[in-house]
Amino acid sequence: MNAVIFDMDGLLIDSEPFWTKAERMVFSSVGVDLSDSLCEKTASMTTREVTEFWYELFPWKQKSIEAVENDVIDCVDELIKKDGRPMAGVMELLDDFHKKQYRIGLSTNSPFRLIASVMEKLDIGHYFHSISSSEHVESGKPDPAVYLSTLTKLQVDASKCIAFEDSVSGVLAAKSAGIKAVVVPPRHDFDNPKYEVADIKLRSLSEFNLNCLTMA
């Protein structure tokens, strides 16, 4: 292994509550009736996919789809800048890979402009050799396109790379790109068998060390 690619939301930064708060506030303001069961379906979608999903169920007239999508992103951006915190083990793991001279990339379904906010808030931008957002590829995760994009930018072979994810859709995207995947599920969902699709499952990034790769 000589390269590693990270997901962002819910893995590097504890931002999933920000997305929930922003979506509930923005979509409710245009008349969307958000239910917990339907929100579960949107959890791994891109921002555009989420906005289109709710528009099809509760079409609004006050704003365009693009305007509502941007309102959600703006809200999340503000919350990241104000309250963003790294997930456990992030700083130590990035530093460890950096010292071992791994090529380090980022592949996220989040809009490109949020990446800069996360990098600045956590002060981790200097670790990354390449970043990719699903905003700039044909399809978001679970499609492998955003991972294939990062592999190309890093100029590394998928067989020499490992991916870190917190969702099943992210794991499927990584594995479809030929990359072994480590999953760190949300704490409340850790025992869900759906995460067995990953090569390695951990409770936090703090548990990972390079010896884990022999388990994959």
N, C-alpha and C positions, 0 to 999 in steps of 0.2 A: 504494500500500500504506500502510495506517495501523495495522495490527495484526499480531501474531505469536503463535502458539501453540506451546508446546513440549511434547514428551513428557518423561518424567522418567527412568525407569530405563534406564541404558545411554546416555543422551544428556546429561542434566545431571549425573548422579552415576554413578560407576563401581560400580554396585550389582548388576550381573548375577552376579558371583561370589558375592555374598551369598545370592542366591536359590538358586543351585546348591548351596551349602554347606548352607543351611537345609533345603531340600527333601530332600537326600540323608540328612541326619541325622534329620529328623523322620519321613519316610516309612519309612526303614529300621527305625526303632524300633518300628513297628507291623507289620513283616513284609513290606513292599513290596520287590520285587526290581527296583531301578531299573537299566535298561539305557540306554546312551548313545543308541541309536536311538530309543527311546521318549521319552527326555528331550527330544530335538530337537522332537518333536511338541508338547510342552507349553510350549515357550519363549515363545510369544506369548499364552498363555492368561491369564485372570484367575486369582487365587489359588483361588477357588471351583471354577472349571473344572478346574484342575490337580488339586485334591483329589478331585473327583468322578471324574476320569479314572483316577487310581490306585486309587480304591476299587472301581471297576467291574472292574478287572483283578485286584486283590488285596484283596478285601473283608476288613476287619479288624473285630474285636469289642471291642477294649480301650477305644476312645474313639469318640465321635460324629464325624461328618464335620466339624462345626463346631469341635470341640475341636482336631482335628488341623490344620485350616486356621489357627486362631488360634495354635497352636504355631509354625507356619511363619512367620506374620507377626511374632510376638514375637521370634523368632530373628533375622529380617531387621532388625527395628527396633533390636535390640541391636547388631548389626554396623554398621548405618548410624551410630548414635551413637558407636560406638567408632572405626571405621576409615573412615568415609565421606570420599571425596575428589571434588572436581569434575572433570569431564572437561575436556580441553584446550579453551581458548577460551570457556568458559561465562561467566566473570565479565566478560570484555571485551565479549562480544556482548550480554549483558544490559544492561550499562552503556551501550553504544552505542545500542541501541533505546530505552532510557529517556531518554537525552539528546535523541533525535530525536522524543520524545513519542509513541511508538507505544503502543497498547494492548497489554498483554502478558498472555497467558493460559497455563494449563497444562491438558493433557488426558492423563490417564494411566489405564492398566488397574490400577494399584496401589491397594490399599485406602486409604481416605481418611486414616486415622490415620498412615500412613507419610509422607504429604505434609508434615505438620507437622514430622516429624523431619528430613526432607531440607532443608526451608526453614531450619530452625534450625541444622542442622549446617553448611550452606554459607553461611548468613547472606544469603539471597537473597529472603526473603519480601517485602521492601519493593518489589521490582520488579514484583510480580504484581498485576494488577487483578482477576483471576478465576481460580479453579481448579475442575476437575471430575474426579471419579473415576468409573470405570465401575461402582463399587460402587453408585452412585446413579442409574444409568440401566438401561434394560431389557437391553442387551447390550453387551459389551465390544468392543474392536477385534478384527477389522476392520469391525465395524458402526460407522457414523458417529455414533452417538448421543452419545458423550462429547465429540466435536468440536462437534456441533450445540448441546449444552448450553453449552459455553464461548462459542461465538459469540453465543448469546442473552444470556449474562451480560455479555459485553463490549459488546453492542449495536453490533456491526460486521457488515458484509456479507462473505460468504465470498470474494467476488471481490477484496476489499481486504485479504485476510489471507494470510499464508504460514505453513506448518507445518514444524516440524523434528522428524524421527523417526530412529530407528535400526533399524527393522524394516519388513518388507514389509507386515505386517498393519496397522501404524500408518500407513504411506503410503496404503494402500487406504482406511483409515478417513477420513483427511484428504481424499483426492480424492473419495470418495463424498459428503463434505459440501460439495464445491465449492471446496476450498482447494488451492492449489498447494503442493507438498511438496518439501522438501529432505531427503535421507536421508544420514545419516552411519553407514554400516554398520560392524559390528565389523571390526577390522583384519584378522583372519584370513579374513574372508568378503567383502572389498571387491570382488573381481573377479567375484563371482557375478552372472550376468546377470539374476537375479530382481529386482535393485534398479533395473533400468532403467525400472521403472514410475514412479519418481519423476521430477519435473521437473528436479531438480538432484541430483548425487551428489558428496559431498565426503569427504575423508579425516578431517577434524576440523572442529569449529566454528570453529577459528582461520582456516580458509581462506575463511570467508564474509565478504563485504561487500555493500553494497546494490547494487553493480554486477552482482552475480550474478543479480539479478532480471531483468535484460534477457536472460539466457540462458534463462529459464523459458518 
